[in-house]
Amino acid sequence: MKISITRRLFLAIILAAGMAVISMILIMQWSMRQGFLRYINMMEKDGISRLASALENGYRHDSGWGFVLRDPTVWPQLIVASIPGGDLPPPTLDSRPGFPPGAPFAPPSNPEMGGGAPPGARPPHLPLHLGQRFFLLDADRKVLISQIAIPAHSETTPLLHQKKIIGYLGLLPREKLSEPRQERFLKEQTLAFLMVAGVVLLLATGLSLLLSKRLVRPLQSLAGATHLLAAGRFSTRVEVVSTDELGQLAEHFNSLAMTLEKNERSRRQWVADISHELRTPVAILQGEIEALQDGIRQPDPDSLRSLHGEVLRLARLVEDLYQLAMSDLGALTYQKKNLDIIGLLKETIATHHTKFSDKGVTLTSTLPTEKTVEIFGDAERLRQLFANLLNNSLKYTNAGGELRLDITCHAHNVTIDFQDSAPGVAEVDMKRVFERLYRVETSRNRETGGAGLGLAICRNIVEAHQGKISAQSSPLGGLWVQVELPRTRLQ
C-alpha cells in the first residue's frame, strides 16, 4: 500500500513523541521510586540517633546490655519510640512502680530479679518491618540482637559510655517498598504521569498533523509544477514562501524553469533563423533553375555563374552551421601544443593583406618586441579565429577605413585587439554580436556579410582555449574585439 509523505511524516513525529513520552514515564517512575526509597531510608536513619541515646542511657543505668536481653518488649518499644512517626513514647521509669516520675530510663528487670514484663505482655507492632533491619552489636562487634544475617561492612553507629565504645547500632537500608500507603502514593504519581503523557501525546498529534501538512504543501506545489514543466509549460513558476531549504528548493526550481524557458526560446529562434537563412539561397536557386527550365533564361555563363555563387553561399552557410554545431557539442578536434602566437598571427595577416588593399582598408599591426610568445593551443583553430575576425572587419568596414591590430603581452596572458573604423555597432546590440545568426541590420546583409555565425564560432574557439573574448565600441568609430589567451600553460 502506498503511503503518502504526509502520513509518513505524521507517523514519524507521533512515533518520536510516543517514544519520548514512554521513556520519560519509565525514567521518572524509576527515579520517583528510587528517590522515595532513599527518602524513607534517610528518615529511618534520623531515628538512629534517638535510639542510640536511649540505648546509651539504658546501658549506663543497667551497667550492661541486660535490660534489652532480659525483656523482649524493650527492644521493639525503643525502636517504635525512636523512628519518625512512632506513636509510643520513649519508656521511662515513670511507668514503673516504685520509681519517681521523670527518673532516667531503666529497663524492666527480669522476673528473677523481682521485675520483668507484666504477665502476657507482647512486643509492640513494628511498622515498616524495622525490627528485622535494626541490629545491635557489642563492643567486640558480636551480635546481641538481630533477626537476619548482617552483611559485612554494614554501616553502624558507635554507642559510647564514659567515652568508651560499648557497642554498635545498625540499620540495614530498605531495598524495596512494601507498605500499602507507600505503594498507593507511587501509584498516584504514576497515574499523574500517565495523564500528563496523554495530554502531551494529544498535543503532539495535533501539532504533528499541522506541521506535516505545512511541510508537505510546498512539496505538493513543486510536484504539480514539475508535471507542468515536464509537459512543456516552461513558464511555470512556484511561489517562494520561506527562506529555509524548501524555499531554496523553490528558488532553484524557478531558476531551472527560467533556464529551460530561455533555452526553448533560443531553440525556436535558432530553428527559425536557420530556416530563414536557408530559404533565401534555396529560393534563388529554385527561381533561376525554373527560369532555365521554362526557357526564360538561357544556360549562358552568367546564369551558371549566378547559380554557382548561390551554391557557394549555401555551402558556406551549411559549413558554418556544421562548425558551430560541432563546437557547441565539444566535438571539434583540438590538437594543442606550444606554438608562437606572434608568428601565427603574422601568417594570417599576410594572407589577408591583398583583400584589405583591394577594398581600400588600411591594415596596421603593432607587434610586441619579444621575438616569440608561446601559448598552448591548436594552430588550425587559432588561424580560423583570426581569419574570422579579419574577415568580419573586412566585410563591415567602409572603404577608406582602417583596421588596427595590437598585441599586448602580460605575465599570464596575451591580449589581441581588433579595432576597425565605421560603421559602428549600437550599444544595445553590442552584447549580442557573439550570438549565432545575429546581424546588425544597418551594416550587415547576406550579400556582403555572412549568416551571423562567424563571431559565434570565434567565441567557442576562444573558450576552448580557456580564454576570453569581448566586444565594445572602437575609438576609430567601429567595433573593438578583444581576445585574451593564456600563455604557455598546459591545459
DALINFEN-V900614 format. One record per residue. N is the residue number from 1. RES is the residue in one small letter. SS is DSSP state (@ for helix, = for strand, . for the rest). PHI is phi as a letter, one per 30 degrees, with the letter a starting at -180 (999 if undefined). NEAR is the number of other ideal C-beta (glycine too) atoms within 12 Angstrom. Layout:
{{N/RES/SS/PHI/NEAR} {N/RES/SS/PHI/NEAR}}
This chain:
{{1/m/./999/4} {2/k/./d/6} {3/i/./c/11} {4/s/./d/16} {5/i/@/d/20} {6/t/@/d/22} {7/r/@/d/19} {8/r/@/d/18} {9/l/@/d/24} {10/f/@/d/27} {11/l/@/d/20} {12/a/@/d/20} {13/i/@/d/28} {14/i/@/d/26} {15/l/@/d/19} {16/a/@/d/19} {17/a/@/d/28} {18/g/@/d/22} {19/m/@/d/17} {20/a/@/d/18} {21/v/@/d/27} {22/i/@/d/20} {23/s/@/d/16} {24/m/@/d/21} {25/i/@/d/26} {26/l/@/d/18} {27/i/@/d/16} {28/m/@/d/23} {29/q/@/d/25} {30/w/@/d/18} {31/s/@/d/17} {32/m/@/d/25} {33/r/@/d/26} {34/q/@/d/20} {35/g/@/d/18} {36/f/@/d/29} {37/l/@/d/26} {38/r/@/d/18} {39/y/@/d/21} {40/i/@/d/34} {41/n/@/d/27} {42/m/@/d/17} {43/m/@/d/24} {44/e/@/d/32} {45/k/@/d/29} {46/d/@/d/20} {47/g/@/d/32} {48/i/@/d/35} {49/s/@/d/20} {50/r/@/d/25} {51/l/@/d/39} {52/a/@/d/32} {53/s/@/d/24} {54/a/@/d/38} {55/l/@/d/45} {56/e/@/d/31} {57/n/@/d/28} {58/g/@/d/39} {59/y/@/d/35} {60/r/@/d/23} {61/h/@/d/27} {62/d/@/c/29} {63/s/./h/14} {64/g/./l/20} {65/w/./c/32} {66/g/@/d/24} {67/f/@/d/40} {68/v/@/c/38} {69/l/@/d/23} {70/r/@/d/25} {71/d/./c/33} {72/p/@/d/23} {73/t/@/d/29} {74/v/@/d/40} {75/w/@/e/36} {76/p/@/d/32} {77/q/@/d/38} {78/l/@/d/43} {79/i/@/d/42} {80/v/@/d/31} {81/a/@/d/28} {82/s/@/c/35} {83/i/./d/35} {84/p/./d/24} {85/g/./i/18} {86/g/./d/28} {87/d/./c/15} {88/l/./c/24} {89/p/./d/17} {90/p/./d/28} {91/p/./d/36} {92/t/./b/25} {93/l/@/d/25} {94/d/@/d/17} {95/s/@/d/24} {96/r/./c/26} {97/p/./d/13} {98/g/./j/14} {99/f/./c/20} {100/p/./d/13} {101/p/./d/12} {102/g/./i/10} {103/a/./d/16} {104/p/./e/24} {105/f/./d/31} {106/a/./b/30} {107/p/./d/40} {108/p/./d/34} {109/s/./d/24} {110/n/./d/20} {111/p/@/e/14} {112/e/@/d/10} {113/m/@/c/15} {114/g/./i/12} {115/g/./b/23} {116/g/./j/22} {117/a/./d/26} {118/p/./d/14} {119/p/./e/7} {120/g/./i/7} {121/a/./d/16} {122/r/./b/14} {123/p/./d/22} {124/p/./d/25} {125/h/./d/17} {126/l/./c/27} {127/p/@/d/27} {128/l/@/i/32} {129/h/@/h/24} {130/l/@/d/40} {131/g/@/e/28} {132/q/@/d/22} {133/r/./c/35} {134/f/=/d/42} {135/f/=/b/34} {136/l/=/b/41} {137/l/=/c/26} {138/d/=/d/27} {139/a/./d/20} {140/d/./c/11} {141/r/./i/23} {142/k/./c/15} {143/v/=/d/22} {144/l/=/c/28} {145/i/=/b/33} {146/s/./a/26} {147/q/./c/21} {148/i/./b/18} {149/a/./d/12} {150/i/./c/26} {151/p/./d/15} {152/a/./d/9} {153/h/./i/9} {154/s/./d/22} {155/e/./d/19} {156/t/=/b/28} {157/t/=/c/28} {158/p/=/d/24} {159/l/=/c/34} {160/l/=/c/20} {161/h/=/b/24} {162/q/./h/11} {163/k/./i/9} {164/k/=/b/13} {165/i/=/d/21} {166/i/=/c/29} {167/g/=/l/33} {168/y/=/b/31} {169/l/=/c/44} {170/g/=/b/34} {171/l/=/b/37} {172/l/./d/28} {173/p/./d/24} {174/r/./d/27} {175/e/./c/17} {176/k/./a/17} {177/l/./d/25} {178/s/./b/18} {179/e/./d/19} {180/p/@/e/12} {181/r/@/d/16} {182/q/@/d/23} {183/e/@/d/17} {184/r/@/d/14} {185/f/@/d/20} {186/l/@/d/29} {187/k/@/d/19} {188/e/@/d/17} {189/q/@/d/23} {190/t/@/d/22} {191/l/@/d/16} {192/a/@/d/18} {193/f/@/d/27} {194/l/@/d/21} {195/m/@/d/16} {196/v/@/d/19} {197/a/@/d/26} {198/g/@/d/19} {199/v/@/d/16} {200/v/@/d/23} {201/l/@/d/26} {202/l/@/d/18} {203/l/@/d/19} {204/a/@/d/27} {205/t/@/d/22} {206/g/@/d/18} {207/l/@/d/20} {208/s/@/d/29} {209/l/@/d/22} {210/l/@/d/18} {211/l/@/d/22} {212/s/@/d/26} {213/k/@/d/21} {214/r/@/d/21} {215/l/@/d/27} {216/v/@/d/23} {217/r/@/e/23} {218/p/@/d/27} {219/l/@/d/25} {220/q/@/d/20} {221/s/@/d/26} {222/l/@/d/31} {223/a/@/d/21} {224/g/@/d/20} {225/a/@/d/28} {226/t/@/d/24} {227/h/@/d/14} {228/l/@/d/21} {229/l/@/d/25} {230/a/@/d/15} {231/a/./d/13} {232/g/./j/14} {233/r/./c/17} {234/f/./d/26} {235/s/./d/18} {236/t/./d/26} {237/r/./b/23} {238/v/./c/31} {239/e/./d/18} {240/v/./c/21} {241/v/./c/18} {242/s/./a/18} {243/t/./c/11} {244/d/./d/14} {245/e/@/d/13} {246/l/@/d/24} {247/g/@/d/19} {248/q/@/d/17} {249/l/@/d/25} {250/a/@/d/29} {251/e/@/d/23} {252/h/@/d/18} {253/f/@/d/30} {254/n/@/d/26} {255/s/@/d/17} {256/l/@/d/23} {257/a/@/d/27} {258/m/@/d/20} {259/t/@/d/16} {260/l/@/d/26} {261/e/@/d/22} {262/k/@/d/16} {263/n/@/d/15} {264/e/@/d/19} {265/r/@/d/16} {266/s/@/d/21} {267/r/@/d/18} {268/r/@/d/15} {269/q/@/d/20} {270/w/@/d/26} {271/v/@/d/17} {272/a/@/d/15} {273/d/@/d/26} {274/i/@/d/26} {275/s/@/d/17} {276/h/@/d/20} {277/e/@/d/30} {278/l/@/d/27} {279/r/@/d/19} {280/t/@/d/22} {281/p/@/d/28} {282/v/@/d/21} {283/a/@/d/18} {284/i/@/d/24} {285/l/@/d/25} {286/q/@/d/18} {287/g/@/d/21} {288/e/@/d/28} {289/i/@/d/21} {290/e/@/d/15} {291/a/@/d/19} {292/l/@/d/20} {293/q/@/d/14} {294/d/./d/11} {295/g/./i/9} {296/i/./d/13} {297/r/./b/19} {298/q/./c/14} {299/p/./d/17} {300/d/./c/13} {301/p/@/e/11} {302/d/@/d/14} {303/s/@/d/22} {304/l/@/d/17} {305/r/@/d/14} {306/s/@/d/23} {307/l/@/d/26} {308/h/@/d/18} {309/g/@/d/20} {310/e/@/d/27} {311/v/@/d/20} {312/l/@/d/16} {313/r/@/d/27} {314/l/@/d/26} {315/a/@/d/18} {316/r/@/d/24} {317/l/@/d/33} {318/v/@/d/21} {319/e/@/d/20} {320/d/@/d/33} {321/l/@/d/30} {322/y/@/d/19} {323/q/@/d/31} {324/l/@/d/35} {325/a/@/d/21} {326/m/@/d/20} {327/s/@/d/29} {328/d/@/d/23} {329/l/@/d/13} {330/g/./i/12} {331/a/./c/14} {332/l/./d/25} {333/t/./d/14} {334/y/./b/25} {335/q/./c/15} {336/k/./d/26} {337/k/=/a/19} {338/n/=/d/20} {339/l/=/b/28} {340/d/=/d/26} {341/i/@/d/41} {342/i/@/d/31} {343/g/@/d/23} {344/l/@/d/34} {345/l/@/d/38} {346/k/@/d/23} {347/e/@/d/21} {348/t/@/d/30} {349/i/@/d/32} {350/a/@/d/19} {351/t/@/d/19} {352/h/@/c/31} {353/h/@/e/22} {354/t/@/d/14} {355/k/@/d/22} {356/f/@/d/30} {357/s/@/d/14} {358/d/@/d/12} {359/k/@/d/26} {360/g/./i/17} {361/v/./c/31} {362/t/=/d/23} {363/l/=/c/31} {364/t/=/b/21} {365/s/=/b/27} {366/t/=/c/19} {367/l/./c/24} {368/p/./d/22} {369/t/./d/11} {370/e/./d/17} {371/k/./d/13} {372/t/./b/21} {373/v/./b/33} {374/e/=/d/24} {375/i/=/b/41} {376/f/=/c/28} {377/g/=/a/38} {378/d/./c/26} {379/a/@/d/26} {380/e/@/d/22} {381/r/@/d/33} {382/l/@/d/37} {383/r/@/d/28} {384/q/@/d/31} {385/l/@/d/43} {386/f/@/d/39} {387/a/@/d/28} {388/n/@/d/37} {389/l/@/d/42} {390/l/@/d/37} {391/n/@/d/34} {392/n/@/d/37} {393/s/@/d/44} {394/l/@/d/37} {395/k/@/d/35} {396/y/@/c/39} {397/t/./c/39} {398/n/./d/24} {399/a/./e/19} {400/g/./i/13} {401/g/./d/30} {402/e/=/b/28} {403/l/=/b/42} {404/r/=/c/30} {405/l/=/c/36} {406/d/=/b/24} {407/i/=/b/34} {408/t/=/b/24} {409/c/=/c/27} {410/h/./c/17} {411/a/./d/12} {412/h/./c/16} {413/n/=/a/26} {414/v/=/b/39} {415/t/=/c/31} {416/i/=/c/43} {417/d/=/c/31} {418/f/=/c/45} {419/q/=/b/32} {420/d/=/c/40} {421/s/=/c/30} {422/a/./e/25} {423/p/./d/27} {424/g/./c/28} {425/v/./c/34} {426/a/./d/17} {427/e/@/d/14} {428/v/@/d/11} {429/d/@/c/25} {430/m/@/d/23} {431/k/./d/15} {432/r/./c/23} {433/v/./d/37} {434/f/./c/33} {435/e/./d/26} {436/r/./d/34} {437/l/./i/33} {438/y/./c/29} {439/r/./b/31} {440/v/./d/27} {441/e/./d/15} {442/t/./d/15} {443/s/./b/27} {444/r/./b/27} {445/n/./b/16} {446/r/./d/26} {447/e/./d/14} {448/t/./c/19} {449/g/./c/31} {450/g/./c/32} {451/a/./c/36} {452/g/./i/38} {453/l/./c/38} {454/g/@/d/41} {455/l/@/d/44} {456/a/@/d/34} {457/i/@/d/38} {458/c/@/e/43} {459/r/@/d/31} {460/n/@/d/32} {461/i/@/d/38} {462/v/@/d/38} {463/e/@/d/26} {464/a/@/d/31} {465/h/./c/35} {466/q/./h/22} {467/g/./c/32} {468/k/=/b/21} {469/i/=/b/32} {470/s/=/b/24} {471/a/=/b/36} {472/q/=/a/21} {473/s/=/d/25} {474/s/./d/30} {475/p/./d/17} {476/l/./d/26} {477/g/=/j/22} {478/g/=/c/34} {479/l/=/c/40} {480/w/=/c/31} {481/v/=/c/40} {482/q/=/c/28} {483/v/=/c/38} {484/e/=/c/26} {485/l/=/b/42} {486/p/=/d/29} {487/r/=/c/31} {488/t/./g/23} {489/r/./b/19} {490/l/./d/13} {491/q/./c/19}}
